[in-house]
């Protein structure tokens, strides 16, 4: 069992925006994503949602590898997923919100409600190892 990192308590400023451009074609990554998808996301979820799951999990892994105490910021405002938005850059839609909520429901991640103002995006998605 891995030791839990000391996450900065209530320091949601220690975060990065979800990187929708994180990608990998390594067979090991695709196998890992497929296993999680079939174990927890089969049923009403589609291949589009499998792509969204891959974006979230790859981003969280890379972020954790670089800094286990770093949070990820992502908007839960569906209006921010429209064409031309940073989230839509790789055809990421508001369906990613459902993926994140399901990962939290399954206990695979912790979701911390963040904040939003004109200068900063909402903060608050963190990995539970």
Backbone as a chain_set.jsonl record, in Angstrom:
{"seq": "XXXXXXXXXXXXXXXXXXXXXXXXXXXXXXXXXXXXXXXXXXXXXXXXXXXXXXXXXXXXXXXXXXXXXXXXXXXXXXXXXXXXXXXXXXXXXXXXXXXXXXXXXXXXXXXXXXXXXXXXXXXXXXXXX", "coords": {"N": [[0.838, -1.179, 0.0], [0.533, 2.204, -0.858], [1.931, 5.13, 0.66], [-0.063, 7.84, 1.766], [0.124, 11.043, 0.31], [0.924, 14.181, 1.875], [-1.591, 16.162, 1.529], [-2.111, 19.56, 0.842], [-4.005, 21.069, 3.229], [-7.123, 22.264, 2.522], [-5.986, 23.886, 0.574], [-6.708, 24.778, -2.208], [-5.63, 26.31, -4.138], [-3.291, 25.211, -4.886], [-3.027, 23.909, -7.549], [-3.677, 22.672, -10.896], [-4.99, 23.3, -14.177], [-7.183, 20.977, -15.78], [-5.587, 19.05, -18.159], [-6.497, 18.728, -21.275], [-5.146, 17.756, -23.401], [-3.5, 15.666, -22.792], [-2.305, 12.559, -23.717], [-2.017, 9.153, -24.856], [-0.828, 6.35, -26.631], [0.155, 3.985, -25.84], [0.071, 0.471, -25.482], [-0.217, -0.589, -22.897], [-1.417, 1.468, -21.472], [-3.869, 1.724, -22.805], [-4.929, -0.794, -22.202], [-5.161, -0.62, -19.408], [-7.034, 1.52, -19.17], [-9.183, 0.352, -20.516], [-9.756, -1.803, -18.79], [-10.626, -0.499, -16.429], [-12.772, 0.897, -17.481], [-14.508, -1.189, -18.426], [-15.004, -2.515, -16.035], [-16.302, -0.63, -14.445], [-17.746, 1.239, -15.984], [-19.289, 0.214, -18.044], [-22.382, -0.409, -19.748], [-24.678, 2.17, -19.738], [-22.772, 3.941, -20.687], [-20.727, 5.24, -23.347], [-18.439, 4.875, -26.174], [-17.503, 7.439, -26.502], [-17.567, 8.399, -23.906], [-15.677, 6.695, -22.851], [-13.37, 7.711, -23.966], [-13.327, 10.175, -22.654], [-12.954, 9.289, -20.034], [-10.366, 8.284, -20.291], [-8.924, 10.65, -20.777], [-9.236, 11.982, -18.299], [-8.103, 10.104, -16.442], [-5.465, 9.768, -17.427], [-4.495, 12.395, -17.208], [-4.675, 12.741, -14.392], [-2.877, 10.781, -13.523], [-0.395, 11.64, -14.637], [-0.175, 14.145, -13.409], [-0.129, 13.389, -10.701], [2.254, 11.919, -10.727], [4.134, 13.944, -11.115], [3.652, 15.681, -8.943], [2.373, 14.651, -6.095], [0.716, 16.07, -4.363], [-0.749, 17.856, -5.75], [-3.685, 19.438, -6.862], [-6.397, 19.136, -9.263], [-8.015, 21.358, -11.397], [-11.237, 21.76, -12.651], [-14.005, 22.714, -14.584], [-17.438, 22.554, -13.673], [-19.415, 23.691, -15.016], [-21.586, 23.459, -17.533], [-21.752, 25.138, -19.726], [-19.177, 25.839, -20.353], [-18.134, 23.98, -22.052], [-18.669, 24.238, -24.679], [-18.375, 24.496, -28.304], [-15.195, 25.566, -29.39], [-14.199, 26.114, -26.904], [-11.721, 25.643, -24.259], [-12.009, 23.122, -23.164], [-13.313, 21.766, -25.155], [-11.446, 21.404, -27.042], [-10.317, 18.921, -27.751], [-12.577, 17.614, -28.477], [-13.866, 17.223, -26.053], [-16.575, 16.959, -24.042], [-19.297, 18.132, -21.954], [-19.88, 15.728, -20.849], [-17.766, 14.726, -19.515], [-18.007, 15.57, -16.952], [-19.863, 13.802, -15.85], [-18.313, 11.49, -15.863], [-16.318, 12.169, -13.994], [-17.871, 12.508, -11.678], [-18.799, 9.888, -11.387], [-16.375, 8.514, -10.965], [-15.776, 9.58, -8.478], [-17.982, 8.626, -6.997], [-17.424, 5.928, -7.044], [-15.271, 5.885, -5.384], [-12.724, 6.269, -6.334], [-11.524, 8.684, -6.749], [-11.182, 11.824, -4.988], [-13.455, 14.452, -4.656], [-13.403, 17.836, -4.435], [-15.219, 20.647, -3.698], [-14.702, 23.637, -5.332], [-13.946, 26.973, -6.194], [-14.861, 29.908, -8.016], [-13.834, 32.732, -9.716], [-13.415, 35.838, -11.5], [-10.725, 35.856, -12.155], [-9.704, 33.338, -11.701], [-10.089, 29.823, -12.304], [-12.477, 27.322, -11.265], [-11.538, 25.237, -8.536], [-10.457, 21.976, -7.542], [-10.304, 18.967, -7.967], [-9.005, 15.995, -6.857], [-6.685, 13.282, -6.579], [-7.131, 10.124, -5.023], [-4.935, 7.993, -3.623]], "CA": [[0.0, 0.0, 0.0], [1.309, 3.433, -0.952], [1.66, 6.148, 1.67], [-0.8, 9.006, 1.292], [0.891, 12.286, 0.393], [0.315, 15.219, 2.695], [-2.242, 17.158, 0.687], [-2.275, 20.84, 1.531], [-5.371, 21.141, 3.714], [-7.908, 23.379, 2.003], [-5.212, 24.739, -0.315], [-7.118, 24.458, -3.562], [-4.819, 27.087, -5.066], [-2.196, 24.335, -5.307], [-3.722, 23.118, -8.552], [-3.49, 22.945, -12.314], [-6.173, 23.028, -14.978], [-7.202, 19.692, -16.47], [-4.924, 19.114, -19.462], [-7.273, 17.903, -22.2], [-4.256, 17.288, -24.463], [-2.737, 14.503, -22.352], [-2.691, 11.435, -24.565], [-1.066, 8.045, -24.952], [-1.244, 5.2, -27.424], [0.825, 2.792, -25.335], [-0.885, -0.622, -25.243], [-0.453, -0.749, -21.458], [-2.37, 2.506, -21.072], [-5.176, 1.347, -23.341], [-5.404, -1.943, -21.427], [-5.548, -0.088, -18.104], [-8.272, 2.275, -19.349], [-10.221, -0.61, -20.869], [-10.12, -2.562, -17.582], [-11.433, 0.362, -15.55], [-14.017, 1.192, -18.18], [-15.409, -2.346, -18.435], [-15.363, -2.86, -14.661], [-17.111, 0.39, -13.772], [-18.446, 2.182, -16.852], [-20.072, -0.373, -19.126], [-23.791, -0.081, -19.573], [-25.137, 3.327, -20.503], [-21.664, 4.759, -21.173], [-20.381, 4.99, -24.743], [-17.025, 5.053, -26.513], [-17.185, 8.847, -26.255], [-17.277, 8.516, -22.478], [-14.419, 5.987, -22.61], [-12.334, 8.697, -24.31], [-13.319, 11.141, -21.56], [-12.328, 8.6, -18.905], [-8.927, 8.23, -20.577], [-8.379, 11.998, -20.577], [-9.183, 12.254, -16.861], [-7.149, 9.224, -15.756], [-4.093, 10.097, -17.849], [-4.123, 13.664, -16.583], [-4.462, 12.54, -12.962], [-1.647, 10.013, -13.337], [0.762, 12.501, -14.936], [-0.118, 15.153, -12.355], [0.315, 12.703, -9.474], [3.666, 11.564, -10.905], [4.929, 15.162, -10.967], [3.442, 16.253, -7.613], [1.226, 13.951, -5.501], [-0.132, 16.967, -3.568], [-1.362, 18.817, -6.66], [-5.083, 19.271, -7.23], [-6.757, 19.451, -10.637], [-9.181, 22.226, -11.508], [-12.081, 21.513, -13.818], [-15.305, 23.371, -14.44], [-18.658, 21.759, -13.748], [-20.363, 24.534, -15.73], [-21.737, 22.859, -18.862], [-21.559, 26.164, -20.76], [-17.751, 25.959, -20.667], [-17.754, 22.862, -22.909], [-19.171, 24.509, -26.019], [-17.383, 24.553, -29.376], [-14.226, 26.643, -29.281], [-13.705, 26.238, -25.536], [-10.512, 24.865, -23.986], [-12.405, 21.741, -22.914], [-13.792, 21.173, -26.394], [-10.309, 21.355, -27.963], [-10.195, 17.54, -28.231], [-13.949, 17.102, -28.471], [-14.267, 16.895, -24.69], [-17.858, 17.609, -23.789], [-19.704, 18.156, -20.549], [-19.996, 14.335, -20.383], [-16.636, 14.465, -18.63], [-18.498, 15.817, -15.597], [-20.449, 12.531, -15.412], [-17.191, 10.571, -15.602], [-15.693, 12.581, -12.738], [-18.806, 12.189, -10.589], [-18.818, 8.432, -11.222], [-15.108, 8.151, -10.329], [-15.908, 9.908, -7.057], [-18.949, 7.696, -6.41], [-16.723, 4.651, -6.911], [-14.198, 6.035, -4.415], [-11.435, 6.274, -7.013], [-10.976, 10.027, -6.585], [-11.9, 12.722, -4.089], [-13.903, 15.661, -5.323], [-13.502, 18.961, -3.507], [-15.839, 21.801, -4.324], [-13.775, 24.75, -5.388], [-14.476, 28.319, -6.293], [-14.611, 30.531, -9.311], [-13.987, 34.173, -9.839], [-13.017, 36.277, -12.835], [-9.294, 35.64, -12.402], [-9.306, 31.942, -11.51], [-11.061, 28.767, -12.578], [-12.825, 26.529, -10.097], [-10.479, 24.328, -8.1], [-10.86, 20.956, -6.654], [-10.326, 17.532, -8.178], [-7.741, 15.413, -6.425], [-6.587, 11.833, -6.646], [-6.931, 9.354, -3.798], [-4.042, 6.872, -3.958]], "C": [[0.886, 1.247, 0.0], [0.943, 4.371, 0.18], [0.895, 7.299, 1.026], [0.109, 10.227, 1.364], [0.174, 13.244, 1.335], [-0.279, 16.272, 1.774], [-2.39, 18.437, 1.477], [-3.745, 21.004, 1.941], [-6.029, 22.428, 3.243], [-7.112, 24.321, 1.103], [-5.531, 24.379, -1.76], [-6.41, 25.319, -4.598], [-3.646, 26.274, -5.596], [-2.764, 23.361, -6.347], [-3.312, 23.529, -9.958], [-4.816, 22.686, -13.013], [-6.055, 21.642, -15.613], [-6.578, 19.863, -17.846], [-5.644, 18.166, -20.414], [-6.414, 17.341, -23.325], [-3.392, 16.103, -24.038], [-3.234, 13.28, -23.117], [-1.621, 10.361, -24.534], [-1.665, 6.941, -25.812], [-0.527, 3.927, -26.987], [-0.209, 1.702, -25.06], [-1.213, -0.803, -23.761], [-1.481, 0.262, -20.949], [-3.767, 2.135, -21.563], [-5.768, 0.153, -22.606], [-5.908, -1.493, -20.067], [-6.893, 0.639, -18.188], [-9.422, 1.322, -19.652], [-10.691, -1.407, -19.644], [-10.999, -1.741, -16.645], [-12.782, 0.644, -16.189], [-14.985, 0.009, -18.111], [-15.852, -2.738, -17.024], [-16.377, -1.892, -14.068], [-17.998, 1.234, -14.678], [-19.188, 1.537, -18.005], [-21.542, -0.097, -18.841], [-24.122, 1.149, -20.387], [-24.015, 4.213, -21.05], [-21.269, 4.314, -22.577], [-18.882, 5.112, -24.951], [-16.588, 6.501, -26.305], [-16.817, 9.026, -24.785], [-16.004, 7.753, -22.118], [-13.247, 6.916, -22.916], [-12.205, 9.728, -23.193], [-12.66, 10.545, -20.318], [-10.819, 8.568, -19.084], [-8.273, 9.585, -20.345], [-8.203, 12.274, -19.09], [-8.108, 11.412, -16.193], [-5.712, 9.501, -16.158], [-3.627, 11.394, -17.213], [-3.816, 13.459, -15.1], [-3.178, 11.761, -12.69], [-0.41, 10.895, -13.546], [0.931, 13.549, -13.846], [0.401, 14.55, -11.056], [1.805, 12.374, -9.564], [4.57, 12.77, -10.664], [4.836, 15.748, -9.561], [2.198, 15.62, -6.992], [0.3, 14.85, -4.684], [-0.913, 17.952, -4.433], [-2.814, 18.453, -6.954], [-5.257, 19.565, -8.714], [-8.016, 20.29, -10.626], [-9.93, 21.899, -12.789], [-13.447, 22.131, -13.563], [-16.431, 22.348, -14.517], [-19.778, 22.576, -14.394], [-20.45, 24.027, -17.164], [-21.548, 23.87, -19.995], [-20.1, 26.293, -21.178], [-17.233, 24.823, -21.555], [-18.234, 23.046, -24.342], [-18.026, 24.575, -27.022], [-16.489, 25.779, -29.214], [-13.659, 26.82, -27.884], [-12.453, 25.389, -25.349], [-10.863, 23.397, -23.751], [-12.802, 21.034, -24.204], [-12.66, 20.989, -27.403], [-10.087, 19.956, -28.535], [-11.548, 16.843, -28.205], [-14.342, 16.557, -27.103], [-15.542, 17.677, -24.402], [-18.15, 17.601, -22.289], [-19.937, 16.748, -20.003], [-18.85, 13.973, -19.438], [-17.034, 14.699, -17.17], [-19.102, 14.532, -15.026], [-19.37, 11.514, -15.064], [-16.575, 10.896, -14.248], [-16.585, 12.244, -11.555], [-18.87, 10.686, -10.326], [-17.522, 7.946, -10.577], [-15.146, 8.46, -8.839], [-16.847, 8.927, -6.365], [-18.306, 6.333, -6.149], [-15.599, 4.702, -5.875], [-12.812, 6.049, -5.026], [-10.751, 7.636, -6.953], [-11.758, 10.733, -5.479], [-12.268, 13.958, -4.88], [-14.098, 16.728, -4.267], [-14.13, 20.124, -4.244], [-14.89, 22.975, -4.23], [-14.495, 26.07, -5.439], [-14.249, 28.812, -7.702], [-14.762, 32.028, -9.155], [-13.444, 34.57, -11.207], [-11.563, 35.972, -13.155], [-8.885, 34.18, -12.34], [-10.442, 31.005, -11.882], [-11.404, 28.091, -11.254], [-11.706, 25.571, -9.769], [-11.1, 23.131, -7.414], [-10.934, 19.511, -6.989], [-8.99, 16.965, -7.751], [-7.811, 13.904, -6.447], [-6.473, 11.241, -5.255], [-6.107, 8.143, -4.207], [-4.254, 5.744, -2.957]], "O": [[1.856, 1.336, 0.753], [-0.208, 4.413, 0.615], [1.168, 7.683, -0.111], [0.794, 10.429, 2.367], [-1.031, 13.129, 1.561], [0.424, 17.161, 1.294], [-2.753, 18.408, 2.653], [-4.625, 21.069, 1.082], [-5.558, 23.53, 3.526], [-7.534, 25.458, 0.892], [-4.725, 23.752, -2.447], [-6.562, 25.095, -5.799], [-3.072, 26.606, -6.633], [-2.955, 22.174, -6.08], [-2.695, 24.572, -10.177], [-5.662, 21.948, -12.508], [-4.957, 21.194, -15.943], [-6.997, 20.728, -18.616], [-5.433, 16.954, -20.374], [-6.894, 16.534, -24.122], [-2.625, 15.585, -24.849], [-4.433, 13.003, -23.158], [-0.461, 10.631, -24.223], [-2.856, 6.643, -25.727], [-0.588, 2.908, -27.676], [-1.254, 1.977, -24.47], [-2.345, -1.132, -23.406], [-2.311, -0.058, -20.098], [-4.736, 2.226, -20.809], [-6.981, 0.09, -22.407], [-6.966, -1.935, -19.619], [-7.784, 0.401, -17.373], [-10.513, 1.47, -19.102], [-11.887, -1.654, -19.484], [-12.0, -2.238, -16.129], [-13.813, 0.631, -15.515], [-16.155, 0.187, -17.774], [-16.96, -3.242, -16.842], [-17.223, -2.295, -13.27], [-18.92, 1.887, -14.189], [-19.681, 2.251, -18.879], [-21.88, 0.409, -17.77], [-23.879, 1.181, -21.593], [-24.288, 5.145, -21.806], [-21.455, 3.155, -22.946], [-18.14, 5.416, -24.017], [-15.432, 6.759, -25.971], [-15.859, 9.729, -24.464], [-15.317, 8.128, -21.168], [-12.243, 6.907, -22.204], [-11.094, 10.112, -22.828], [-11.896, 11.223, -19.631], [-10.075, 8.801, -18.132], [-7.183, 9.658, -19.778], [-7.148, 12.744, -18.663], [-7.281, 11.945, -15.453], [-4.822, 9.472, -15.308], [-2.497, 11.486, -16.733], [-2.803, 13.953, -14.606], [-2.469, 12.054, -11.727], [0.508, 10.892, -12.725], [2.049, 13.815, -13.405], [1.263, 15.126, -10.394], [2.536, 12.533, -8.587], [5.644, 12.637, -10.079], [5.827, 16.256, -9.037], [1.079, 16.01, -7.327], [-0.805, 14.429, -4.341], [-1.653, 18.787, -3.913], [-3.128, 17.302, -7.257], [-4.387, 20.164, -9.346], [-8.976, 19.971, -9.924], [-9.341, 21.777, -13.862], [-13.972, 22.07, -12.451], [-16.388, 21.407, -15.31], [-20.947, 22.197, -14.328], [-19.492, 24.152, -17.926], [-21.214, 23.481, -21.114], [-19.816, 26.808, -22.26], [-16.028, 24.716, -21.784], [-18.206, 22.103, -25.132], [-16.86, 24.695, -26.646], [-16.964, 26.881, -28.938], [-12.727, 27.601, -27.694], [-12.153, 24.522, -26.171], [-10.081, 22.516, -24.108], [-12.639, 19.82, -24.32], [-12.886, 20.475, -28.498], [-9.703, 19.826, -29.697], [-11.645, 15.644, -27.946], [-15.056, 15.559, -27.001], [-15.573, 18.903, -24.507], [-17.352, 17.127, -21.48], [-20.168, 16.591, -18.804], [-18.954, 13.028, -18.657], [-16.464, 14.094, -16.262], [-18.882, 14.206, -13.86], [-19.496, 10.769, -14.092], [-16.336, 9.996, -13.443], [-16.104, 11.747, -10.537], [-18.981, 10.259, -9.177], [-17.558, 7.057, -9.726], [-14.615, 7.7, -8.029], [-16.548, 8.447, -5.272], [-18.61, 5.671, -5.157], [-15.036, 3.664, -5.528], [-11.823, 5.861, -4.319], [-9.531, 7.726, -7.091], [-12.842, 10.302, -5.087], [-11.476, 14.45, -5.684], [-14.863, 16.548, -3.319], [-13.638, 20.543, -5.292], [-14.342, 23.264, -3.166], [-15.531, 26.256, -4.801], [-13.524, 28.194, -8.482], [-15.708, 32.515, -8.536], [-13.054, 33.704, -11.99], [-11.208, 35.843, -14.327], [-7.836, 33.81, -12.866], [-11.616, 31.363, -11.782], [-10.709, 28.267, -10.254], [-10.989, 25.137, -10.67], [-12.148, 23.248, -6.778], [-11.65, 18.813, -6.271], [-7.947, 17.407, -8.233], [-8.891, 13.322, -6.342], [-5.789, 11.799, -4.397], [-6.537, 7.353, -5.048], [-3.603, 4.703, -3.053]]}, "num_chains": 1, "name": "protein.A"}
